């Protein structure tokens, strides 16, 4: 596995800014196989951006649209 930086974010804007500022960054959340892929050198991000603390676990209904957060279980 290659070395990488780790960043924990608490807002969606912070997470998006961090990933767009670093071309080699990838989002990381629980339940992902990203670490397994990194061990196999299938993916080699230079930075992992942890979004587990970002409030993305909700499901919202607005008019005829359903929005499912990235961390909804």
VENCOR-V972528 format. One record per pair of residues at least 12 apart in sequence whose ideal C-beta (glycine too) atoms are under 6 Angstrom apart, sorted by the first residue. I is the first residue (numbers start at 1). J is the second residue. If there is no record, write none. Layout:
i = {I;I}
j = {J;J}
//
This chain:
i = {1;1;2;4;4;4;4;5;6;7;8;9;10;12;15;15;15;18;19;22;24;24;25;25;26;27;27;28;28;29;29;29;30;56;56;56;57;57;57;59}
j = {38;39;44;45;46;47;48;47;48;49;50;49;53;54;49;51;54;49;49;47;45;46;47;49;45;49;51;48;50;51;52;71;52;69;70;71;69;71;72;72}
//
